[in-house]
């Protein structure tokens, strides 16, 4: 019985889920440091891609680049000394 529930859940998890957003300009970490309000929306897209059923090799390079840039910018903002 547990196996049937598990298989059904797996089957439903992959049904009808569109690919997350990927039509965006490439940004570097400096952009996100200058525009910190853009970090969380980008990280939301990163989480959507990470949670999608799409193979990692199909993730567009712009998404990978922006995810890394946003994460790095967030870390730089966090360690920046407050004046």
Phi, psi and omega per residue, in radians:
X1 nan -0.776 3.123
X2 -1.059 -0.683 3.134
X3 -1.092 -0.694 3.123
X4 -1.127 -0.732 3.114
X5 -1.129 -0.769 3.138
X6 -1.075 -0.803 -3.140
X7 -1.121 -0.695 3.108
X8 -1.118 -0.753 3.124
X9 -1.083 -0.753 3.106
X10 -1.112 -0.713 3.140
X11 -1.115 -0.776 3.141
X12 -1.225 -0.539 -3.116
X13 -1.114 -0.535 -3.092
X14 -1.688 0.012 -3.041
X15 -1.540 2.243 2.957
X16 1.138 0.322 -3.124
X17 -1.621 1.975 -3.119
X18 -1.245 2.776 3.093
X19 -1.142 2.464 3.110
X20 -1.116 2.905 -3.122
X21 -0.985 2.414 3.087
X22 -2.499 -0.018 3.123
X23 -1.569 1.610 -3.076
X24 -2.644 2.745 3.063
X25 -1.318 2.630 3.060
X26 -1.288 2.361 -3.137
X27 -2.180 2.678 3.012
X28 -1.904 3.051 -3.050
X29 -1.080 -0.517 -3.137
X30 -1.118 -0.625 3.102
X31 -1.072 -0.800 -3.102
X32 -1.230 -0.549 3.054
X33 -1.147 -0.734 3.136
X34 -1.282 -0.402 -3.111
X35 -2.261 1.185 -3.038
X36 -1.078 -0.363 3.096
X37 -1.200 -0.234 3.131
X38 -1.558 -0.189 -3.075
X39 -1.163 -0.898 -3.072
X40 -1.122 -0.754 3.069
X41 -1.049 -0.643 3.107
X42 -1.195 -0.716 3.132
X43 -1.170 -0.485 3.038
X44 -1.131 -0.752 3.087
X45 -1.100 -0.706 3.116
X46 -1.060 -0.741 3.124
X47 -1.144 -0.651 3.109
X48 -1.105 -0.746 3.113
X49 -1.164 -0.717 -3.132
X50 -1.124 -0.574 -3.122
X51 -1.567 -0.062 -3.122
X52 -1.382 2.890 3.122
X53 -1.521 0.026 -3.122
X54 -1.204 2.388 3.076
X55 -1.059 2.548 -3.097
X56 -1.003 -0.573 -3.113
X57 -1.239 -0.252 3.113
X58 -1.595 -0.098 3.127
X59 -1.187 2.206 -3.133
X60 -1.043 2.524 -3.123
X61 -1.033 -0.589 -3.129
X62 -1.118 -0.601 3.109
X63 -1.196 -0.820 3.118
X64 -1.029 -0.812 -3.135
X65 -1.066 -0.843 -3.109
X66 -1.180 -0.629 3.108
X67 -1.104 -0.791 3.120
X68 -1.151 -0.720 -3.139
X69 -1.126 -0.755 -3.140
X70 -1.137 -0.735 3.129
X71 -1.129 -0.734 3.128
X72 -1.146 -0.753 3.131
X73 -1.074 -0.720 3.123
X74 -1.070 -0.702 3.123
X75 -1.193 -0.638 3.131
X76 -1.188 -0.690 3.094
X77 -1.126 -0.673 -3.120
X78 -1.157 -0.581 -3.103
X79 -1.667 -0.070 -3.141
X80 -1.148 2.260 -3.142
X81 -1.149 2.419 3.095
X82 -1.455 2.272 3.124
X83 -1.651 nan nan
